[in-house]
Amino acid sequence: TPDGYLWLATFRGLARFDGVRFTVFDTSNLPGLPNNRLVQMAVDRAGALLLVTEYNDLARLQDGRCRTFTTADGLPPGGVRWVAEDDRGVVWVAGQKGGLRRWQDGKFVPVSGPPELAAAPIERIVRDNEGGTWFHQRARLFTLQNGKLVLVKGPDGRLEGEVSHPCPARDGGIWVVTPAGLRRYCQ
C-alpha cells in the first residue's frame, strides 16, 4: 500500500508486514471484517484495501475501519468474485453468479455490454501498465473502449476461441493464452 506495508490475504485473516514483523487482522480484532477466509484483494487510490472473502463478501479497510458492502449497496445477489480499481479510480466488481458492476454515486451499479457478457461470470479483472482494464470471462476477454465494454476479437476479427490466464505485459497491453498460442492485446 502507499504507506509502505505489504499486505497478504490469507485463510486466517489479513496479514500486514512492516519490514520486520507480521501483524494479523481477523474477526477478533477487526470489527466489520465479514470472515477470516480472504481470497482476493486490491488497493484503491485512497490506499484502502478492497477485500473479497471465500464466501463472496466484499469489504473495504481504511484507517483501521472495515466496511462490509451488501446488496443494499448494489452488490449482485450471490456476492462478489473479483474486485479491482481502474486507472480512473472506478471500482469494478464481478458477481459470483454473473454480472459486472461499478461504483458510481455511492452504489455499485450494473454495467451493460455485449450479449456475451451474460453468458458466464467474469473470473478476473486485470489492469494493464497503460491504464487499460480487461475483464476475463471463462472463454472471452472484454475491455473498455471509449467508456463502453466491448468483446475482444482476434486480429482477423473473429473470436479467438477460449482465452485464459490474462496477465499484464511489462511494456503495455495484456498477454492471454489462446488455442493458437500466446497472444498480446493492446488497447
BANUMAR-244317 format. One record per atom (N, C-alpha, C): residue in three letters; atom name; x, y, z. Coordinates in Angstrom, 2 decimals. Atoms other than C-alpha are relative to their C-alpha. Layout:
residues N
type_atom_east_north_up
ALA_CA_X_Y_Z
...
END
This chain:
residues 187
type_atom_east_north_up
THR_N_0.85_-1.19_0.00
THR_CA_0.00_0.00_0.00
THR_C_0.89_1.24_0.00
PRO_N_-0.80_-1.23_0.04
PRO_CA_1.14_3.63_-0.35
PRO_C_0.72_0.33_1.31
ASP_N_-0.65_-0.29_-1.28
ASP_CA_2.01_3.72_3.37
ASP_C_1.18_-0.93_0.29
GLY_N_-1.21_0.82_-0.12
GLY_CA_4.76_1.12_2.81
GLY_C_-0.19_-1.39_0.57
TYR_N_0.24_1.35_-0.53
TYR_CA_3.11_-2.03_4.18
TYR_C_-0.22_-1.00_-1.13
LEU_N_0.34_1.12_0.86
LEU_CA_2.93_-5.39_2.45
LEU_C_-1.15_-0.73_0.66
TRP_N_1.19_0.66_-0.54
TRP_CA_-0.50_-7.00_2.90
TRP_C_-0.19_-1.33_-0.69
LEU_N_0.25_1.33_0.54
LEU_CA_-1.36_-10.66_2.44
LEU_C_-1.41_-0.44_0.39
ALA_N_1.32_0.55_-0.26
ALA_CA_-4.86_-12.11_2.13
ALA_C_0.19_-1.49_0.26
THR_N_-0.18_1.41_-0.36
THR_CA_-4.96_-15.50_3.88
THR_C_-1.33_-0.59_0.46
PHE_N_1.19_0.66_-0.54
PHE_CA_-7.49_-18.04_5.11
PHE_C_-0.09_0.16_1.51
ARG_N_0.06_-0.28_-1.43
ARG_CA_-6.72_-16.85_8.64
ARG_C_-0.06_1.50_0.27
GLY_N_0.12_-1.44_-0.16
GLY_CA_-7.31_-13.16_8.08
GLY_C_0.96_0.75_-0.91
LEU_N_-0.84_-0.92_0.77
LEU_CA_-5.28_-10.27_6.76
LEU_C_1.31_0.18_0.75
ALA_N_-1.31_-0.15_-0.63
ALA_CA_-1.55_-10.16_7.46
ALA_C_0.68_1.24_-0.57
ARG_N_-0.72_-1.21_0.41
ARG_CA_0.40_-6.88_7.36
ARG_C_1.46_-0.16_0.41
PHE_N_-1.43_0.10_-0.27
PHE_CA_4.20_-6.92_7.09
PHE_C_0.59_1.40_-0.09
ASP_N_-0.57_-1.34_-0.04
ASP_CA_6.06_-3.75_8.09
ASP_C_1.50_0.01_-0.31
GLY_N_-1.43_0.10_0.29
GLY_CA_9.53_-4.97_7.06
GLY_C_0.76_-0.73_1.09
VAL_N_-0.61_0.68_-1.14
VAL_CA_10.27_-6.52_10.45
VAL_C_-0.89_-1.14_0.50
ARG_N_0.90_1.02_-0.56
ARG_CA_7.20_-8.37_11.68
ARG_C_-1.37_0.06_-0.66
PHE_N_1.36_0.10_0.50
PHE_CA_3.74_-9.52_10.72
PHE_C_-0.98_0.33_1.11
THR_N_1.14_-0.21_-0.89
THR_CA_0.53_-8.30_12.34
THR_C_-1.20_-0.59_-0.71
VAL_N_1.17_0.64_0.58
VAL_CA_-2.61_-10.35_11.77
VAL_C_-1.27_0.72_0.44
PHE_N_1.32_-0.58_-0.25
PHE_CA_-6.05_-8.78_11.49
PHE_C_-1.04_-1.04_-0.40
ASP_N_1.06_0.96_0.27
ASP_CA_-9.06_-11.06_11.74
ASP_C_-1.27_0.48_0.69
THR_N_1.28_-0.41_-0.57
THR_CA_-12.62_-11.01_13.01
THR_C_0.08_0.28_1.50
SER_N_-0.13_-0.25_-1.44
SER_CA_-11.36_-10.96_16.61
SER_C_0.52_1.40_0.31
ASN_N_-0.56_-1.32_-0.30
ASN_CA_-9.55_-7.63_16.30
ASN_C_-0.30_1.05_-1.08
LEU_N_0.38_-0.94_1.05
LEU_CA_-11.03_-6.01_13.17
LEU_C_-1.51_-0.05_-0.21
PRO_N_1.46_-0.01_0.16
PRO_CA_-14.75_-5.25_13.59
PRO_C_-0.39_0.36_-1.43
GLY_N_0.48_-0.26_1.35
GLY_CA_-16.60_-5.32_10.29
GLY_C_0.55_-0.95_-1.04
LEU_N_-0.52_0.99_0.94
LEU_CA_-14.44_-7.97_8.63
LEU_C_-1.00_-1.15_-0.04
PRO_N_1.07_0.99_0.05
PRO_CA_-17.05_-10.43_7.36
PRO_C_0.41_-1.40_0.47
ASN_N_-0.55_1.27_-0.46
ASN_CA_-14.89_-13.54_7.92
ASN_C_1.50_-0.01_-0.28
ASN_N_-1.47_0.03_0.09
ASN_CA_-11.24_-14.60_8.00
ASN_C_0.54_-0.62_-1.27
ARG_N_-0.46_0.72_1.19
ARG_CA_-11.06_-16.50_4.71
ARG_C_0.03_0.93_-1.20
LEU_N_-0.15_-0.99_1.06
LEU_CA_-9.77_-13.87_2.27
LEU_C_0.62_-0.65_-1.24
VAL_N_-0.48_0.64_1.22
VAL_CA_-9.23_-14.88_-1.35
VAL_C_0.52_0.98_-1.05
GLN_N_-0.47_-0.98_0.99
GLN_CA_-8.58_-11.66_-3.28
GLN_C_-0.02_1.37_0.64
MET_N_-0.10_-1.33_-0.57
MET_CA_-7.58_-8.10_-2.53
MET_C_0.54_0.96_-1.05
ALA_N_-0.50_-1.07_0.86
ALA_CA_-6.94_-4.83_-4.33
ALA_C_0.17_1.24_0.87
VAL_N_-0.22_-1.27_-0.71
VAL_CA_-5.76_-1.39_-3.24
VAL_C_-0.60_1.09_-0.87
ASP_N_0.55_-1.10_0.79
ASP_CA_-7.74_1.67_-4.30
ASP_C_0.90_1.22_0.11
ARG_N_-0.90_-1.17_0.06
ARG_CA_-6.24_5.09_-4.99
ARG_C_0.08_0.75_1.31
ALA_N_-0.05_-0.62_-1.33
ALA_CA_-7.07_6.25_-1.45
ALA_C_0.87_-0.82_0.95
GLY_N_-0.83_0.86_-0.84
GLY_CA_-4.84_3.43_-0.14
GLY_C_-0.80_-1.00_0.81
ALA_N_0.84_0.97_-0.71
ALA_CA_-7.79_1.41_1.18
ALA_C_0.14_-1.37_-0.64
LEU_N_-0.02_1.38_0.50
LEU_CA_-7.81_-2.37_0.85
LEU_C_-1.43_-0.42_-0.30
LEU_N_1.27_0.58_0.40
LEU_CA_-10.72_-3.93_-1.02
LEU_C_0.17_-1.51_0.11
LEU_N_-0.19_1.40_-0.36
LEU_CA_-11.18_-7.49_0.26
LEU_C_-1.18_-0.85_-0.44
VAL_N_1.03_0.96_0.37
VAL_CA_-13.09_-10.43_-1.20
VAL_C_0.26_-1.26_0.81
THR_N_-0.14_1.20_-0.82
THR_CA_-13.75_-13.43_1.04
THR_C_-0.40_-1.25_-0.78
GLU_N_0.36_1.28_0.61
GLU_CA_-14.15_-17.09_0.20
GLU_C_-1.51_-0.13_-0.12
TYR_N_1.46_0.07_0.02
TYR_CA_-17.85_-16.61_0.92
TYR_C_-0.62_1.14_-0.79
ASN_N_0.45_-0.99_0.97
ASN_CA_-18.11_-13.84_-1.70
ASN_C_-0.45_1.32_0.61
ASP_N_0.26_-1.31_-0.60
ASP_CA_-18.30_-10.88_0.69
ASP_C_1.00_1.00_-0.56
LEU_N_-0.89_-1.09_0.37
LEU_CA_-16.75_-7.52_-0.15
LEU_C_0.10_0.97_1.16
ALA_N_-0.22_-0.96_-1.08
ALA_CA_-15.20_-5.25_2.47
ALA_C_1.07_0.99_-0.43
ARG_N_-1.00_-1.04_0.27
ARG_CA_-13.13_-2.06_2.41
ARG_C_0.62_0.40_1.34
LEU_N_-0.73_-0.35_-1.22
LEU_CA_-10.46_-1.43_5.05
LEU_C_0.79_1.27_-0.23
GLN_N_-0.75_-1.25_0.08
GLN_CA_-9.22_2.11_5.55
GLN_C_0.07_0.61_1.39
ASP_N_-0.22_-0.65_-1.29
ASP_CA_-7.72_3.82_8.60
ASP_C_-0.50_-0.84_1.17
GLY_N_0.38_0.87_-1.10
GLY_CA_-8.39_0.80_10.80
GLY_C_-1.47_-0.35_0.08
ARG_N_1.45_0.28_0.01
ARG_CA_-12.10_0.67_9.93
ARG_C_-0.34_-0.85_-1.21
CYS_N_0.39_0.94_1.05
CYS_CA_-13.68_-2.09_7.93
CYS_C_-1.50_0.15_-0.28
ARG_N_1.40_-0.12_0.41
ARG_CA_-16.91_-1.60_5.99
ARG_C_-0.33_-1.17_-0.92
THR_N_0.46_1.08_0.85
THR_CA_-18.75_-4.58_4.53
THR_C_-1.15_0.49_-0.86
PHE_N_1.05_-0.39_0.94
PHE_CA_-20.87_-4.00_1.43
PHE_C_-1.02_-1.13_-0.13
THR_N_1.08_0.97_0.15
THR_CA_-24.19_-5.76_0.79
THR_C_-0.78_0.31_-1.28
THR_N_0.87_-0.27_1.15
THR_CA_-26.89_-5.95_-1.86
THR_C_-0.67_1.38_0.14
ALA_N_0.56_-1.34_-0.19
ALA_CA_-28.26_-2.73_-0.31
ALA_C_0.92_1.07_-0.59
ASP_N_-0.97_-0.90_0.63
ASP_CA_-25.07_-1.09_-1.65
ASP_C_0.12_-0.26_-1.50
GLY_N_0.00_0.29_1.42
GLY_CA_-25.78_-2.54_-5.08
GLY_C_0.79_-1.24_-0.40
LEU_N_-0.71_1.22_0.37
LEU_CA_-23.73_-5.74_-4.87
LEU_C_-0.96_-1.00_-0.61
PRO_N_0.88_0.98_0.62
PRO_CA_-25.08_-8.54_-7.01
PRO_C_-0.40_-1.11_0.98
PRO_N_0.38_1.15_-0.82
PRO_CA_-27.07_-11.36_-5.37
PRO_C_1.02_-1.12_-0.23
GLY_N_-0.99_1.07_0.13
GLY_CA_-24.71_-14.25_-4.68
GLY_C_1.41_0.45_0.32
GLY_N_-1.29_-0.51_-0.43
GLY_CA_-21.82_-11.98_-3.78
GLY_C_1.00_0.30_-1.11
VAL_N_-1.05_-0.51_0.87
VAL_CA_-18.54_-10.92_-5.34
VAL_C_1.05_-1.08_-0.27
ARG_N_-1.05_0.93_0.41
ARG_CA_-15.97_-12.96_-7.26
ARG_C_1.35_0.70_-0.08
TRP_N_-1.25_-0.72_0.23
TRP_CA_-13.36_-10.27_-8.04
TRP_C_-0.25_1.49_0.15
VAL_N_0.09_-1.45_-0.11
VAL_CA_-12.69_-6.59_-7.32
VAL_C_1.29_0.61_-0.52
ALA_N_-1.18_-0.73_0.49
ALA_CA_-10.33_-4.09_-8.97
ALA_C_-0.39_1.45_-0.21
GLU_N_0.20_-1.42_0.31
GLU_CA_-9.92_-0.37_-9.46
GLU_C_0.77_0.32_-1.26
ASP_N_-0.73_-0.38_1.22
ASP_CA_-9.03_1.08_-12.85
ASP_C_0.76_1.29_0.22
ASP_N_-0.86_-1.18_-0.14
ASP_CA_-6.69_3.99_-13.51
ASP_C_-0.78_1.31_0.12
ARG_N_0.84_-1.19_-0.16
ARG_CA_-9.60_6.46_-13.49
ARG_C_-0.61_0.05_1.40
GLY_N_0.54_0.04_-1.36
GLY_CA_-10.48_5.42_-9.92
GLY_C_-1.35_-0.68_0.12
VAL_N_1.27_0.72_-0.04
VAL_CA_-13.55_3.38_-10.83
VAL_C_0.25_-1.38_0.60
VAL_N_-0.08_1.33_-0.60
VAL_CA_-14.01_0.30_-8.62
VAL_C_-1.00_-0.90_-0.71
TRP_N_0.80_0.98_0.71
TRP_CA_-15.33_-2.73_-10.51
TRP_C_-0.14_-1.26_0.85
VAL_N_0.18_1.30_-0.64
VAL_CA_-16.83_-5.89_-9.03
VAL_C_-0.66_-0.95_-0.99
ALA_N_0.59_1.07_0.80
ALA_CA_-17.58_-9.14_-10.82
ALA_C_-0.82_-0.86_0.94
GLY_N_0.88_0.79_-0.84
GLY_CA_-20.52_-11.06_-9.41
GLY_C_0.32_-1.48_-0.07
GLN_N_-0.24_1.44_-0.06
GLN_CA_-20.13_-14.67_-8.32
GLN_C_-0.92_-0.75_-0.96
LYS_N_0.95_0.67_0.88
LYS_CA_-23.23_-15.62_-10.31
LYS_C_-0.17_0.74_-1.32
GLY_N_0.06_-0.74_1.25
GLY_CA_-22.54_-13.25_-13.17
GLY_C_-0.24_1.47_0.26
GLY_N_0.21_-1.43_-0.09
GLY_CA_-22.83_-9.58_-13.87
GLY_C_1.25_0.76_0.38
LEU_N_-1.11_-0.90_-0.26
LEU_CA_-20.40_-6.73_-13.70
LEU_C_-0.60_1.30_0.50
ARG_N_0.49_-1.25_-0.58
ARG_CA_-20.89_-3.62_-11.57
ARG_C_1.16_0.94_0.25
ARG_N_-1.02_-1.00_-0.32
ARG_CA_-19.03_-0.39_-10.97
ARG_C_-0.54_0.93_1.07
TRP_N_0.36_-0.93_-1.06
TRP_CA_-19.02_2.02_-8.05
TRP_C_-0.29_1.34_-0.64
GLN_N_0.39_-1.28_0.58
GLN_CA_-20.88_5.17_-9.03
GLN_C_-1.02_0.65_0.90
ASP_N_0.94_-0.77_-0.83
ASP_CA_-22.59_7.82_-6.90
ASP_C_-0.40_-0.74_1.27
GLY_N_0.25_0.63_-1.29
GLY_CA_-22.25_5.81_-3.69
GLY_C_-0.66_-1.36_-0.03
LYS_N_0.58_1.34_0.14
LYS_CA_-23.55_2.48_-5.06
LYS_C_0.72_-0.76_-1.11
PHE_N_-0.45_0.82_1.11
PHE_CA_-22.50_-0.42_-7.23
PHE_C_-1.15_-0.11_-0.99
VAL_N_1.05_0.01_1.02
VAL_CA_-24.46_-0.14_-10.48
VAL_C_0.36_-1.01_-1.09
PRO_N_-0.26_0.98_1.05
PRO_CA_-24.86_-2.84_-13.15
PRO_C_0.57_0.66_-1.25
VAL_N_-0.61_-0.46_1.24
VAL_CA_-22.81_-2.46_-16.33
VAL_C_-0.53_-0.87_-1.13
SER_N_0.47_0.77_1.15
SER_CA_-24.29_-3.46_-19.66
SER_C_1.15_-0.13_-0.99
GLY_N_-1.03_0.25_0.99
GLY_CA_-22.24_-4.79_-22.51
GLY_C_-0.53_-0.89_-1.10
PRO_N_0.43_0.90_1.06
PRO_CA_-22.30_-7.17_-25.44
PRO_C_-0.77_-1.19_0.59
PRO_N_0.79_1.13_-0.51
PRO_CA_-24.70_-10.16_-25.14
PRO_C_0.86_-1.10_0.64
GLU_N_-0.89_1.04_-0.54
GLU_CA_-21.73_-12.47_-24.44
GLU_C_0.33_0.22_1.47
LEU_N_-0.30_-0.31_-1.40
LEU_CA_-21.23_-10.71_-21.09
LEU_C_-0.89_-0.79_0.95
ALA_N_0.94_0.72_-0.86
ALA_CA_-24.29_-12.50_-19.70
ALA_C_0.21_-1.52_-0.02
ALA_N_-0.17_1.45_0.17
ALA_CA_-23.01_-15.96_-20.75
ALA_C_0.64_-0.69_1.19
ALA_N_-0.73_0.62_-1.12
ALA_CA_-20.78_-16.58_-17.72
ALA_C_0.53_1.11_0.89
PRO_N_-0.56_-1.02_-0.89
PRO_CA_-19.35_-14.78_-14.68
PRO_C_1.38_0.49_-0.47
ILE_N_-1.35_-0.51_0.20
ILE_CA_-16.31_-12.54_-15.03
ILE_C_0.87_-0.67_1.05
GLU_N_-0.87_0.73_-0.92
GLU_CA_-13.49_-14.55_-13.49
GLU_C_1.15_0.85_0.54
ARG_N_-1.14_-0.81_-0.45
ARG_CA_-10.82_-11.87_-13.26
ARG_C_-0.06_1.36_-0.67
ILE_N_-0.13_-1.35_0.53
ILE_CA_-10.36_-8.14_-13.72
ILE_C_1.48_0.36_0.08
VAL_N_-1.44_-0.25_0.07
VAL_CA_-6.86_-7.11_-14.83
VAL_C_0.24_1.40_-0.53
ARG_N_-0.45_-1.31_0.50
ARG_CA_-5.28_-3.68_-15.20
ARG_C_1.33_-0.18_-0.70
ASP_N_-1.29_0.07_0.67
ASP_CA_-2.51_-3.28_-17.72
ASP_C_0.86_1.20_0.38
ASN_N_-0.95_-1.06_-0.36
ASN_CA_0.51_-0.97_-17.47
ASN_C_-0.21_1.30_-0.78
GLU_N_0.31_-1.22_0.75
GLU_CA_-1.03_1.59_-19.84
GLU_C_-1.33_0.62_0.43
GLY_N_1.27_-0.54_-0.48
GLY_CA_-4.21_2.20_-17.86
GLY_C_-1.23_-0.70_-0.52
GLY_N_1.14_0.75_0.52
GLY_CA_-6.41_-0.32_-19.67
GLY_C_-0.55_-0.96_1.05
THR_N_0.65_0.96_-0.89
THR_CA_-8.90_-2.51_-17.82
THR_C_-0.58_-1.11_-0.85
TRP_N_0.40_1.19_0.75
TRP_CA_-9.59_-6.05_-19.02
TRP_C_-0.84_-0.89_0.91
PHE_N_0.92_0.84_-0.75
PHE_CA_-12.38_-8.38_-17.93
PHE_C_0.03_-1.40_-0.63
HIS_N_-0.13_1.36_0.53
HIS_CA_-11.75_-12.12_-18.33
HIS_C_-1.18_-0.85_0.43
GLN_N_1.08_0.95_-0.23
GLN_CA_-14.66_-14.48_-18.66
GLN_C_0.57_-1.36_-0.39
ARG_N_-0.55_1.34_0.22
ARG_CA_-14.16_-18.25_-18.88
ARG_C_0.65_-0.15_-1.38
ALA_N_-0.55_0.20_1.34
ALA_CA_-13.59_-18.18_-22.65
ALA_C_0.18_1.29_-0.78
ARG_N_-0.01_-1.27_0.73
ARG_CA_-13.71_-14.49_-23.53
ARG_C_0.74_1.07_0.77
LEU_N_-0.68_-1.15_-0.56
LEU_CA_-11.99_-11.21_-22.93
LEU_C_-0.75_1.25_-0.45
PHE_N_0.66_-1.27_0.29
PHE_CA_-13.66_-7.79_-22.71
PHE_C_0.92_1.12_0.46
THR_N_-0.75_-1.16_-0.44
THR_CA_-12.15_-4.33_-22.41
THR_C_-0.88_1.24_-0.17
LEU_N_0.71_-1.27_0.14
LEU_CA_-13.28_-0.73_-22.14
LEU_C_0.59_0.78_-1.16
GLN_N_-0.44_-0.87_1.09
GLN_CA_-13.11_1.38_-25.28
GLN_C_-0.99_1.15_-0.08
ASN_N_0.85_-1.19_0.00
ASN_CA_-14.44_4.92_-25.20
ASN_C_-1.13_-0.11_1.01
GLY_N_0.96_0.11_-1.07
GLY_CA_-16.23_4.11_-21.95
GLY_C_-1.00_-1.13_-0.15
LYS_N_0.93_1.12_0.22
LYS_CA_-18.05_1.06_-23.39
LYS_C_0.74_-1.32_0.11
LEU_N_-0.56_1.34_-0.11
LEU_CA_-17.44_-2.59_-22.64
LEU_C_-0.15_-0.71_-1.34
VAL_N_0.04_0.68_1.30
VAL_CA_-16.51_-4.46_-25.83
VAL_C_0.67_-1.37_0.10
LEU_N_-0.56_1.33_0.10
LEU_CA_-15.74_-8.07_-26.67
LEU_C_1.27_0.08_-0.84
VAL_N_-1.27_-0.03_0.73
VAL_CA_-12.10_-8.52_-27.74
VAL_C_0.01_-1.14_-1.01
LYS_N_-0.08_1.00_1.07
LYS_CA_-11.62_-10.33_-31.03
LYS_C_1.44_-0.09_-0.49
GLY_N_-1.34_0.22_0.53
GLY_CA_-8.55_-11.72_-32.75
GLY_C_0.33_0.96_-1.13
PRO_N_-0.43_-0.91_1.06
PRO_CA_-6.55_-9.91_-35.43
PRO_C_-0.83_-0.12_-1.28
ASP_N_0.81_0.18_1.21
ASP_CA_-8.79_-11.39_-38.14
ASP_C_-1.47_0.39_0.21
GLY_N_1.36_-0.45_-0.29
GLY_CA_-11.93_-10.02_-36.45
GLY_C_-0.91_-1.08_0.55
ARG_N_0.80_1.09_-0.56
ARG_CA_-13.11_-13.41_-35.18
ARG_C_0.40_-0.23_1.45
LEU_N_-0.34_0.36_-1.37
LEU_CA_-13.23_-14.71_-31.62
LEU_C_1.17_-0.97_-0.01
GLU_N_-1.18_0.85_-0.11
GLU_CA_-10.06_-16.46_-30.51
GLU_C_-0.32_-1.44_0.35
GLY_N_0.25_1.27_-0.65
GLY_CA_-11.80_-19.45_-29.01
GLY_C_0.18_0.27_1.48
GLU_N_-0.18_-0.22_-1.44
GLU_CA_-11.02_-19.93_-25.33
GLU_C_1.26_0.79_0.28
VAL_N_-1.16_-0.76_-0.47
VAL_CA_-8.73_-17.32_-23.81
VAL_C_0.12_-0.24_1.49
SER_N_-0.20_0.24_-1.43
SER_CA_-7.18_-17.82_-20.40
SER_C_1.27_0.67_0.48
HIS_N_-1.21_-0.50_-0.68
HIS_CA_-4.54_-16.64_-17.93
HIS_C_0.40_1.42_-0.41
PRO_N_-0.37_-1.39_0.36
PRO_CA_-4.67_-12.86_-18.58
PRO_C_1.07_0.54_0.94
CYS_N_-1.12_-0.52_-0.78
CYS_CA_-1.50_-11.13_-17.44
CYS_C_0.48_1.30_-0.65
PRO_N_-0.49_-1.25_0.59
PRO_CA_-0.34_-7.50_-17.90
PRO_C_1.38_-0.18_-0.62
ALA_N_-1.31_0.01_0.65
ALA_CA_2.54_-7.12_-20.35
ALA_C_0.83_1.14_0.57
ARG_N_-0.88_-1.02_-0.60
ARG_CA_5.51_-5.18_-18.99
ARG_C_-0.01_1.30_-0.80
ASP_N_-0.06_-1.19_0.85
ASP_CA_5.52_-2.80_-21.97
ASP_C_-1.38_0.41_-0.54
GLY_N_1.34_-0.44_0.36
GLY_CA_1.74_-2.35_-22.18
GLY_C_-0.85_-1.11_-0.57
GLY_N_0.92_1.00_0.49
GLY_CA_-1.32_-4.34_-23.06
GLY_C_-0.09_-1.18_0.94
ILE_N_0.24_1.18_-0.81
ILE_CA_-2.14_-7.81_-21.86
ILE_C_0.34_-1.25_-0.80
TRP_N_-0.26_1.31_0.59
TRP_CA_-1.00_-11.37_-22.59
TRP_C_-1.12_-0.94_0.39
VAL_N_0.95_1.06_-0.29
VAL_CA_-3.50_-14.22_-22.84
VAL_C_0.44_-1.27_-0.73
VAL_N_-0.23_1.27_0.67
VAL_CA_-3.27_-17.89_-23.72
VAL_C_-1.23_-0.29_-0.85
THR_N_1.08_0.33_0.92
THR_CA_-5.35_-18.86_-26.77
THR_C_0.28_-1.39_-0.60
PRO_N_-0.27_1.28_0.65
PRO_CA_-5.79_-22.12_-28.71
PRO_C_1.14_0.08_-1.01
ALA_N_-1.08_-0.19_0.97
ALA_CA_-3.34_-20.67_-31.24
ALA_C_1.33_0.34_0.67
GLY_N_-1.23_-0.34_-0.70
GLY_CA_-0.76_-19.88_-28.54
GLY_C_-0.14_1.29_0.79
LEU_N_-0.03_-1.23_-0.78
LEU_CA_0.25_-16.83_-26.56
LEU_C_-0.26_1.20_-0.91
ARG_N_0.32_-1.18_0.80
ARG_CA_-1.23_-13.55_-27.82
ARG_C_-0.01_1.23_0.89
ARG_N_0.00_-1.26_-0.73
ARG_CA_-0.77_-9.95_-26.75
ARG_C_-1.01_0.95_-0.64
TYR_N_0.96_-1.00_0.45
TYR_CA_-3.55_-7.40_-26.97
TYR_C_0.35_1.34_0.63
CYS_N_-0.18_-1.37_-0.50
CYS_CA_-3.21_-3.64_-26.62
CYS_C_-1.26_0.78_-0.32
GLN_N_1.19_-0.81_0.28
GLN_CA_-5.91_-1.01_-26.41
GLN_C_0.32_1.06_-1.01
END
